Each structure stands twice: as C-alpha cells, then as structure tokens.
C-alpha cells in the first residue's frame, strides 16, 4: 500500500554555483511511501497511517537546508522521513530542479533516492 505526495512545489537555494545560493529557484518533490494502512482504512483513524501533513513538513524543513547537490537533499529527505515516521516501510523521494544551469537547453534535472526499512 502506498501513500503518495506528488508535485510538492518549494522554493530553495541548492546548487554548486554561488548565484544559486543567492537567487534560489523552484523545485518539485514527489514522495512515495509504502506502509500498511489497512487498519486506518477500517477504523478511519489517522494514527494508523502516515500523516501526509507531517510528511510535507519534513520535506519543507529539509528543502530549507542549502546543499550543493540535489542528490544530497533527496537522501536527507528520505532518511528523515524514515527516521521520524515509524510506520514507513519504504520511502522514495524524487527531487526535480527546474532549468539547471548547464550552459544549454535543459528543462529539469531529477534524482531519486530510496530507503527501505
């Protein structure tokens, strides 16, 4: 069973270039969480599943910490989610940086990180 938060839009300051740390840009984060929420589906009890409000807050907090590499940010987000939410069996984070500065026409760069408990 999967809980998914897609298209989380955040503004952050990641990148190897000094300008990226000053100007910042938009990012997209998609989170895919495997968990057993069958009890929550039966009982309508939020404590029996993963609260996606908490997931969003963790993503937002980790995106606010500047890093040079989006690979580093994706790993941090995924490990924070698994470390802080005990119901997560598997977590995958897909992080997209729009218009990366690569001296050419590139729409975005995306990395994916996965942690299995």
N, C-alpha and C positions, 0 to 999 in steps of 0.2 A: 504494500500500500504506500502511496506517495502523497506527500504534501508539497505543493509547488508554489513558489512565489516568482512570477516572471515579470520582467520589464520594470524592475526597481530602478528608478531614474535618480541619480545623485550627482552633485557637482563636487569634484575633488581635485587635488593638486599633485597627482602622481606623474612621474616621468623622470628621465635621466637629464633632460635639459633644464637649466636654471629657470628659463622662461615658463616652463610648465608648472614649476613650483610657485611662481608669482601669479600667473594668469589663471591656471586651472582650466577644467573643461568638464563636459558632461560624460557620464559613464552609465552603462546599463549592467545590472546584476540580475542573474537568474539563479534561483536556489531550488534544488531538487532534494527532498528529504524522504528517506524510506523509514517508516515507522509503523507499528501496529496500532491502528486507531479503531479497531473493531469494537472495543468497549465504549469508546466515545460515540460511535455511530449508534450503539444500542441505547446508551443512557443519556445522551445529549449533555455530557459532562466535559467541559474544556480541559480539566486536569488529566483526562485520559488520552490526550493527543498532544501534538506540538502546537503551541500558540504562535500563530504567524505574526502577531504583533511583536512578540519577543524576538522572533527571527529578524524582522525588519530592523528593530532597534540595534541588534548586534551587527547587522550588515552596515547600517548607518554609522555606528561607532567606529568600526574597523576601517571604513572608507575614509573617515576623517583623519586617519593617521597617514601622513605622507610617506610614500615609498617610491623608489626609483622604478621598480618593476611591477607590472600588474600581476605577474606570476606570484610575487611575494604577497600581494594583497589578497589574491584568491585563496592562497594557502592559509593565511591568517584568519580570514572569514570562516573558512570551512572548519578549521581546528577550534576556533572559538565557539562555533555552533555546537559541535560535537562535545566539547569540553563543558559547556554551560547548560545544555539541554539533554538530560539523561535518556529521554525517550528516542533519541535519534539512533537508528541502526546504521544508516549510511547517509552521507551528505555529499552532494556535488554542487560546486559553485562555478558558474560560467560568468566571467567578467569581460565586458566589452569596452574598449576605449575607442571613441569615435575620432575619425580624422587624425590618426597618429602622424607625427612629424617624421616622414621618411623620405622627403625630397621627391615625392611622386604622388600620383592619384590613388589613394587607398581609402576606402570608406570607413573601415574599422579594423581593429586587431582584437582578437578574442583568445582568452586562455580558459582552460577548465582544470579544476582541482577536485579531487575526490578523497574522502576519508571513509573507511569502513571500520566500525567499532568491532 
